[in-house]
């Protein structure tokens, strides 16, 4: 039996028993299970007895060993106590030794200091002697014209001079040494210039070593810069004297400078320790030394360019500089960590500095350009149909100009001129709406909508209305494209200028500026070509406005903005004027007929039918011509308003829903017409007709009994027309009918529940006492 399983940490009684009996069932007959169980119990009892014996024997041995262990512990304790006493004695001996030898150690320290001073004095004397020797020999050495040998002598003199700082004539020695260095530099200058001009690596390396040893490296670099500056400035002057345009001149110059960057970087890497910084400084100095300077050339070019082409000229020139900057950026990016970022930023400033005055005035330049361009868009024509067509064509031209302005802003200012852009766009839309409004006024005059001639013969003319509907559709297109443009404008502004907005920016912070957190500063090396920001230093207030605009766009989303709120409002007012134009073009014919009413002679004098008795029934009277014309005209309205319903024109639909018509429904009336644009227009014209009809009725000086019946017949006819069109007569018109139909003896009773002024007016007309 394997008893080792009893020692396992995962021992389980049930499992062990089951395993023992399972083995028996497989090996022996099932009937012997009881015998196997008895054998197993006996074996376990024997094993328990053996374990007990082992435990007793182990315990007995432990008890026997215990006294010996205790004795050994006691001995160890005594030895530890003795060691402690010995350590105390040693500590006291050390302390006593320190006290006895302290004075001797102080004497040794003083002796060592004296020794050091004597050694320093000896070295100083040696260096002084060496300086004297070298000073005496230097003149002979200079005569050899051996630059390396002279440099070695001067280096030794420089080392000797460093030991003679405290000597009385130290300053004179410094002046003498500098004079010797100047003589060496003057002697070597032709060779230096020749080495740099011939691009001799070995010669240049030798001079770098020499000038490094004599601490004159800046002077050597000055020779390097001067040699190449002279060549590059000569190239520029030759370009300026050519017949090439300024854009071509700049492009050629920038190509030369970019080529110089690549070839000089490759050469300088073999000669200088910091080639990237040296070549960067070379470009900075070259751009600063150009004669005539780029700013002067830009100013001259802008003054000689026509006013409408100035911005395009500026963008073309700026594009040449941007192309050059991108070429340098691509060349620098792989080794950005090796660059002196301060010098790179200085180079960026020098490249773009000529454009800074124009970038700061971008808003004015763009506004001037847009106003010139939009003024060239014709809206006014002799014929109305031509005006309508030009208004329609002008929409795309307007938004092409606006989109071009956004492109100009991003190209010239990289998004920093957004405030100027918004100002220019506002001026553009203001000028356009003003011209549009003037054209509408011209169309009104051409259609004679403001000259209501009552005596003119009645004739239906729907051309003015049809033209007005087309103009309304144009307004809808304006509103639609304005919404789309504003959305695109917000997206483009945020994507282009959003990089200037820090996550830590808050509009509530002092002066609205953002502080870059230390985490952002340490995060990565920033690319100076992407960090150029002329606006922050030159116009902080405009920069703060830009940050506020960007913050609003970022927080509220580009779909919830008011970048062109005033322009949208102006276009909505324009749409309203177009609605008024269309309304007036329809209502003009009705108004002309209604104005005839007060001046008709038959109301107060005896006319045809006046001799008939007052008891003649009303149905024997027929409506007069003026109201028949109006009725027929109104009945034909649905046919002409049908395009509002059947025509699938999203722009027209947008404009119609955005516009409002005069003569809105009276308060409390049912408004089913609001669901249908054609019904809305029909209702407005009908209400205008009824209100104007009421006004002219009250202008009739006097009514006879017969003319009262005639007027009642006319009004009933109009009410029937309204009823046929599904329109309700106005309350005032119903009240007038009631007062006209009332018999003289019943008039006072009928007027009680009606407006007093209206009742008094009708009573005066009918010659009744109020």
RAURJO-V385955 format. One record per residue. N is the residue number from 1. D_CENTER is the distance of its C-alpha to the mean C-alpha in Angstrom with 2 decimals. Layout:
n-><N | N>
d_center-><D_CENTER | D_CENTER>
This chain:
n-><1 | 2 | 3 | 4 | 5 | 6 | 7 | 8 | 9 | 10 | 11 | 12 | 13 | 14 | 15 | 16 | 17 | 18 | 19 | 20 | 21 | 22 | 23 | 24 | 25 | 26 | 27 | 28 | 29 | 30 | 31 | 32 | 33 | 34 | 35 | 36 | 37 | 38 | 39 | 40 | 41 | 42 | 43 | 44 | 45 | 46 | 47 | 48 | 49 | 50 | 51 | 52 | 53 | 54 | 55 | 56 | 57 | 58 | 59 | 60 | 61 | 62 | 63 | 64 | 65 | 66 | 67 | 68 | 69 | 70 | 71 | 72 | 73 | 74 | 75 | 76 | 77 | 78 | 79 | 80 | 81 | 82 | 83 | 84 | 85 | 86 | 87 | 88 | 89 | 90 | 91 | 92 | 93 | 94 | 95 | 96 | 97 | 98 | 99 | 100 | 101 | 102 | 103 | 104 | 105 | 106 | 107 | 108 | 109 | 110 | 111 | 112 | 113 | 114 | 115 | 116 | 117 | 118 | 119 | 120 | 121 | 122 | 123 | 124 | 125 | 126 | 127 | 128 | 129 | 130 | 131 | 132 | 133 | 134 | 135 | 136 | 137 | 138 | 139 | 140 | 141 | 142 | 143 | 144 | 145 | 146 | 147 | 148 | 149 | 150 | 151 | 152 | 153 | 154 | 155 | 156 | 157 | 158 | 159 | 160 | 161 | 162 | 163 | 164 | 165 | 166 | 167 | 168 | 169 | 170 | 171 | 172 | 173 | 174 | 175 | 176 | 177 | 178 | 179 | 180 | 181 | 182 | 183 | 184 | 185 | 186 | 187 | 188 | 189 | 190 | 191 | 192 | 193 | 194 | 195 | 196 | 197 | 198 | 199 | 200 | 201 | 202 | 203 | 204 | 205 | 206 | 207 | 208 | 209 | 210 | 211 | 212 | 213 | 214 | 215 | 216 | 217 | 218 | 219 | 220 | 221 | 222 | 223 | 224 | 225 | 226 | 227 | 228 | 229 | 230 | 231 | 232 | 233 | 234 | 235 | 236 | 237 | 238 | 239 | 240 | 241 | 242 | 243 | 244 | 245 | 246 | 247 | 248 | 249 | 250 | 251 | 252 | 253 | 254 | 255 | 256 | 257 | 258 | 259 | 260 | 261 | 262 | 263 | 264 | 265 | 266 | 267 | 268 | 269 | 270 | 271 | 272 | 273 | 274 | 275 | 276 | 277 | 278 | 279 | 280 | 281 | 282 | 283 | 284 | 285 | 286 | 287 | 288 | 289 | 290 | 291 | 292 | 293 | 294 | 295 | 296 | 297 | 298 | 299 | 300 | 301 | 302 | 303 | 304 | 305 | 306 | 307 | 308 | 309 | 310 | 311 | 312 | 313 | 314 | 315 | 316 | 317 | 318 | 319 | 320 | 321 | 322 | 323 | 324 | 325 | 326 | 327 | 328 | 329 | 330 | 331 | 332 | 333 | 334 | 335 | 336 | 337 | 338 | 339 | 340 | 341 | 342 | 343 | 344 | 345 | 346 | 347 | 348 | 349 | 350 | 351 | 352 | 353 | 354 | 355 | 356 | 357 | 358 | 359 | 360 | 361 | 362 | 363 | 364 | 365 | 366 | 367 | 368 | 369 | 370 | 371 | 372 | 373 | 374 | 375 | 376 | 377 | 378 | 379 | 380 | 381 | 382 | 383 | 384 | 385 | 386 | 387 | 388 | 389 | 390 | 391 | 392 | 393 | 394 | 395 | 396 | 397 | 398 | 399 | 400 | 401 | 402 | 403 | 404 | 405 | 406 | 407 | 408 | 409 | 410 | 411 | 412 | 413 | 414 | 415 | 416 | 417 | 418 | 419 | 420 | 421 | 422 | 423 | 424 | 425 | 426 | 427 | 428 | 429 | 430 | 431 | 432 | 433 | 434 | 435 | 436 | 437 | 438 | 439 | 440 | 441 | 442 | 443 | 444 | 445 | 446 | 447 | 448 | 449 | 450 | 451 | 452 | 453 | 454 | 455 | 456 | 457 | 458 | 459 | 460 | 461 | 462 | 463 | 464 | 465 | 466 | 467 | 468 | 469 | 470 | 471 | 472 | 473 | 474 | 475 | 476 | 477 | 478 | 479 | 480 | 481 | 482 | 483 | 484 | 485 | 486 | 487 | 488 | 489 | 490 | 491 | 492 | 493 | 494 | 495 | 496 | 497 | 498 | 499 | 500 | 501 | 502 | 503 | 504 | 505 | 506 | 507 | 508 | 509 | 510 | 511 | 512 | 513 | 514 | 515 | 516 | 517 | 518 | 519 | 520 | 521 | 522 | 523 | 524 | 525 | 526 | 527 | 528 | 529 | 530 | 531 | 532 | 533 | 534 | 535 | 536 | 537 | 538 | 539 | 540 | 541 | 542 | 543 | 544 | 545 | 546 | 547 | 548 | 549 | 550 | 551 | 552 | 553 | 554 | 555 | 556 | 557 | 558 | 559 | 560 | 561 | 562 | 563 | 564 | 565 | 566 | 567 | 568 | 569 | 570 | 571 | 572 | 573 | 574 | 575 | 576 | 577 | 578 | 579 | 580 | 581 | 582 | 583 | 584 | 585 | 586 | 587 | 588 | 589 | 590 | 591 | 592 | 593 | 594 | 595 | 596 | 597 | 598 | 599 | 600 | 601 | 602 | 603 | 604 | 605 | 606 | 607 | 608 | 609 | 610 | 611 | 612 | 613 | 614 | 615 | 616 | 617 | 618 | 619 | 620 | 621 | 622 | 623 | 624 | 625 | 626 | 627 | 628 | 629 | 630 | 631 | 632 | 633 | 634 | 635 | 636 | 637 | 638 | 639 | 640 | 641 | 642 | 643 | 644 | 645 | 646 | 647 | 648 | 649 | 650 | 651 | 652 | 653 | 654 | 655 | 656 | 657 | 658 | 659 | 660 | 661 | 662 | 663 | 664 | 665 | 666 | 667 | 668 | 669 | 670 | 671 | 672 | 673 | 674 | 675 | 676 | 677 | 678 | 679 | 680 | 681 | 682 | 683 | 684 | 685 | 686 | 687 | 688 | 689 | 690 | 691 | 692 | 693 | 694 | 695 | 696 | 697 | 698 | 699 | 700 | 701 | 702 | 703 | 704 | 705 | 706 | 707 | 708 | 709 | 710 | 711 | 712 | 713 | 714 | 715 | 716 | 717 | 718 | 719 | 720 | 721 | 722 | 723 | 724 | 725 | 726 | 727 | 728 | 729 | 730 | 731 | 732 | 733 | 734 | 735 | 736 | 737 | 738 | 739 | 740 | 741 | 742 | 743 | 744 | 745 | 746 | 747 | 748 | 749 | 750 | 751 | 752 | 753 | 754 | 755 | 756 | 757 | 758 | 759 | 760 | 761 | 762 | 763 | 764 | 765 | 766 | 767 | 768 | 769 | 770>
d_center-><86.56 | 83.16 | 82.64 | 79.62 | 77.27 | 78.30 | 76.37 | 73.04 | 70.31 | 69.59 | 73.29 | 73.95 | 77.51 | 77.18 | 75.64 | 78.35 | 81.19 | 79.80 | 79.45 | 83.08 | 84.53 | 82.41 | 83.90 | 87.44 | 86.90 | 85.86 | 88.75 | 91.65 | 93.00 | 91.32 | 94.65 | 94.55 | 91.42 | 93.49 | 95.44 | 92.22 | 90.82 | 93.97 | 93.76 | 90.12 | 90.91 | 93.80 | 91.62 | 88.99 | 91.72 | 93.08 | 89.59 | 89.08 | 92.45 | 91.45 | 88.19 | 90.07 | 92.53 | 89.76 | 88.04 | 91.39 | 92.14 | 88.72 | 89.04 | 92.56 | 91.35 | 88.54 | 91.02 | 93.30 | 90.49 | 89.17 | 91.73 | 90.98 | 87.21 | 87.82 | 90.04 | 87.36 | 84.72 | 87.11 | 87.74 | 83.98 | 83.55 | 86.34 | 84.84 | 81.45 | 83.20 | 85.07 | 81.85 | 80.25 | 83.27 | 83.17 | 79.49 | 80.23 | 83.01 | 80.79 | 78.15 | 80.82 | 82.12 | 78.67 | 78.23 | 81.66 | 80.94 | 77.75 | 79.67 | 82.47 | 80.24 | 77.53 | 79.31 | 79.94 | 76.24 | 75.28 | 77.75 | 76.26 | 72.71 | 73.97 | 75.87 | 72.72 | 70.75 | 73.53 | 73.53 | 69.80 | 70.16 | 73.09 | 71.16 | 68.24 | 70.74 | 72.38 | 69.10 | 68.29 | 71.71 | 71.19 | 67.79 | 69.35 | 72.13 | 69.64 | 67.64 | 70.93 | 71.85 | 68.48 | 68.47 | 71.89 | 70.95 | 67.54 | 69.07 | 71.02 | 67.97 | 65.97 | 68.70 | 68.10 | 64.66 | 63.63 | 60.02 | 60.00 | 63.29 | 62.28 | 58.99 | 60.97 | 63.28 | 60.44 | 58.75 | 62.08 | 62.43 | 58.91 | 59.87 | 63.13 | 61.37 | 59.17 | 62.48 | 63.71 | 61.01 | 63.61 | 66.13 | 66.85 | 66.02 | 62.75 | 60.66 | 63.15 | 62.95 | 59.11 | 59.41 | 62.04 | 59.90 | 56.87 | 59.23 | 60.47 | 56.89 | 56.24 | 59.41 | 58.32 | 54.91 | 56.59 | 59.09 | 56.44 | 53.89 | 55.39 | 55.42 | 51.81 | 50.63 | 52.71 | 51.34 | 47.69 | 48.43 | 50.39 | 47.86 | 50.81 | 49.51 | 52.82 | 53.32 | 49.74 | 50.16 | 53.41 | 51.85 | 48.95 | 51.67 | 53.72 | 50.94 | 49.57 | 53.11 | 53.54 | 50.05 | 49.08 | 46.12 | 43.75 | 46.43 | 46.69 | 42.92 | 43.23 | 45.84 | 43.55 | 40.61 | 43.00 | 44.67 | 41.50 | 39.86 | 42.91 | 42.70 | 38.97 | 39.28 | 42.30 | 40.30 | 37.70 | 40.50 | 42.17 | 39.00 | 38.65 | 42.27 | 41.78 | 41.09 | 37.76 | 34.61 | 32.24 | 29.77 | 32.66 | 33.79 | 30.47 | 30.27 | 33.84 | 33.24 | 30.22 | 32.27 | 35.08 | 32.97 | 31.48 | 35.04 | 36.23 | 33.68 | 35.00 | 38.70 | 38.74 | 36.91 | 39.58 | 42.35 | 41.03 | 40.72 | 44.53 | 45.18 | 42.72 | 41.53 | 37.84 | 37.35 | 33.51 | 33.26 | 36.11 | 34.71 | 31.28 | 33.18 | 35.16 | 32.10 | 30.83 | 34.30 | 34.75 | 31.57 | 32.66 | 36.22 | 35.67 | 37.89 | 36.74 | 33.33 | 30.21 | 28.86 | 32.25 | 32.15 | 28.68 | 29.92 | 33.11 | 31.44 | 29.09 | 32.13 | 34.22 | 31.71 | 31.98 | 29.55 | 28.10 | 27.54 | 26.09 | 22.43 | 23.48 | 25.70 | 23.07 | 20.70 | 23.75 | 24.67 | 21.23 | 21.25 | 24.55 | 23.18 | 20.22 | 22.91 | 25.01 | 22.30 | 21.62 | 25.39 | 25.75 | 22.97 | 24.75 | 28.01 | 26.94 | 25.06 | 28.30 | 29.76 | 26.81 | 28.87 | 31.64 | 29.55 | 29.58 | 25.84 | 26.53 | 28.17 | 25.52 | 22.87 | 25.43 | 25.75 | 22.00 | 22.26 | 25.40 | 24.03 | 21.04 | 22.78 | 24.47 | 21.26 | 19.96 | 21.91 | 20.58 | 16.90 | 17.51 | 19.23 | 16.82 | 16.48 | 20.30 | 20.82 | 18.67 | 20.34 | 23.71 | 23.16 | 22.09 | 25.01 | 27.41 | 26.34 | 26.50 | 29.81 | 31.20 | 30.69 | 34.12 | 34.45 | 37.91 | 41.06 | 44.75 | 44.99 | 43.06 | 42.50 | 40.86 | 38.55 | 37.55 | 36.94 | 34.81 | 32.71 | 32.13 | 31.25 | 28.90 | 26.33 | 25.26 | 25.45 | 23.15 | 20.33 | 21.01 | 20.48 | 17.24 | 15.93 | 17.32 | 15.48 | 12.06 | 13.67 | 15.01 | 11.86 | 10.35 | 13.93 | 14.89 | 12.09 | 9.88 | 6.79 | 8.62 | 10.45 | 8.19 | 10.85 | 13.55 | 12.36 | 12.52 | 15.86 | 17.13 | 16.43 | 18.22 | 21.07 | 21.27 | 21.71 | 24.02 | 26.16 | 26.32 | 27.39 | 29.87 | 31.38 | 31.45 | 33.22 | 35.70 | 36.44 | 37.13 | 39.50 | 41.16 | 41.64 | 43.19 | 45.60 | 46.45 | 47.18 | 49.01 | 47.33 | 47.81 | 51.45 | 53.38 | 56.92 | 59.25 | 62.13 | 60.32 | 61.69 | 59.80 | 58.10 | 55.20 | 52.31 | 49.17 | 47.42 | 45.39 | 44.27 | 43.39 | 41.31 | 39.59 | 38.76 | 37.15 | 35.09 | 34.06 | 32.99 | 30.93 | 29.26 | 28.56 | 26.92 | 24.83 | 23.73 | 23.10 | 21.07 | 19.09 | 18.16 | 17.24 | 15.26 | 13.27 | 12.55 | 11.63 | 9.44 | 7.41 | 7.55 | 6.87 | 3.77 | 2.68 | 5.44 | 5.41 | 3.61 | 3.90 | 7.37 | 7.86 | 7.91 | 11.48 | 13.24 | 15.66 | 13.52 | 15.25 | 15.15 | 18.93 | 19.25 | 21.03 | 19.17 | 15.87 | 15.59 | 15.14 | 18.07 | 17.89 | 20.54 | 23.56 | 22.95 | 19.59 | 21.45 | 24.27 | 22.45 | 22.35 | 22.72 | 19.44 | 19.22 | 19.36 | 18.26 | 14.77 | 14.82 | 15.47 | 13.89 | 15.96 | 14.27 | 15.03 | 18.73 | 19.21 | 17.51 | 16.79 | 16.72 | 13.94 | 11.95 | 12.85 | 11.74 | 8.19 | 8.37 | 10.10 | 7.79 | 5.00 | 8.39 | 9.79 | 7.60 | 8.21 | 11.77 | 12.89 | 11.39 | 9.91 | 13.60 | 14.30 | 12.59 | 14.11 | 11.91 | 15.16 | 17.71 | 20.13 | 20.11 | 20.81 | 23.55 | 24.99 | 25.23 | 26.91 | 29.37 | 30.00 | 30.82 | 33.16 | 34.90 | 35.44 | 36.99 | 39.24 | 40.22 | 41.18 | 43.03 | 44.91 | 45.86 | 47.57 | 49.05 | 50.46 | 53.58 | 54.28 | 53.89 | 56.26 | 58.94 | 58.51 | 58.92 | 62.37 | 63.57 | 64.52 | 66.30 | 68.52 | 72.19 | 73.54 | 72.15 | 74.56 | 77.51 | 79.91 | 78.59 | 79.51 | 80.63 | 81.02 | 84.80 | 84.25 | 84.79 | 81.99 | 82.90 | 81.65 | 79.16 | 75.47 | 75.24 | 77.49 | 74.69 | 71.92 | 68.39 | 68.12 | 66.33 | 63.21 | 62.41 | 63.39 | 60.91 | 58.17 | 59.12 | 59.16 | 55.82 | 54.16 | 55.81 | 54.21 | 50.69 | 49.90 | 50.60 | 48.01 | 45.46 | 45.87 | 42.87 | 40.66 | 42.06 | 42.90 | 40.18 | 37.27 | 34.50 | 31.24 | 29.91 | 33.18 | 33.13 | 29.64 | 30.73 | 34.08 | 32.67 | 30.15 | 32.90 | 35.82 | 39.37 | 41.85 | 44.83 | 43.30 | 45.80 | 48.02 | 47.34 | 49.22 | 49.52 | 48.72 | 45.50 | 45.87 | 44.56 | 40.96 | 40.78 | 41.72 | 40.13 | 43.43 | 45.37 | 42.85 | 43.41 | 47.16 | 47.33 | 45.52 | 47.85 | 50.86 | 50.00 | 49.49 | 52.87 | 54.63 | 53.20 | 54.05 | 57.44 | 58.15 | 57.27 | 59.57 | 62.36 | 62.42 | 62.86 | 66.16 | 68.87 | 71.72 | 72.61 | 76.10 | 77.12 | 76.79 | 73.43 | 72.18 | 73.13 | 71.52 | 68.24 | 68.40 | 68.94 | 65.92 | 63.69 | 65.05 | 64.26 | 60.62 | 60.44 | 61.93 | 59.28 | 56.55 | 58.32 | 58.52 | 54.75 | 54.27 | 53.23 | 54.66 | 56.36 | 54.96 | 56.85 | 57.77 | 59.30 | 61.22 | 62.49 | 63.66 | 65.54 | 67.15 | 68.30 | 69.57 | 71.51 | 73.10 | 76.74 | 77.65 | 79.49 | 76.62 | 73.81 | 73.75 | 73.50 | 70.73 | 68.68 | 68.73 | 65.68 | 63.68 | 61.63 | 64.13 | 62.68 | 62.64 | 66.18 | 67.41 | 65.97 | 67.60 | 70.84 | 70.96 | 70.40 | 73.19 | 75.47 | 75.72 | 75.90 | 72.68>
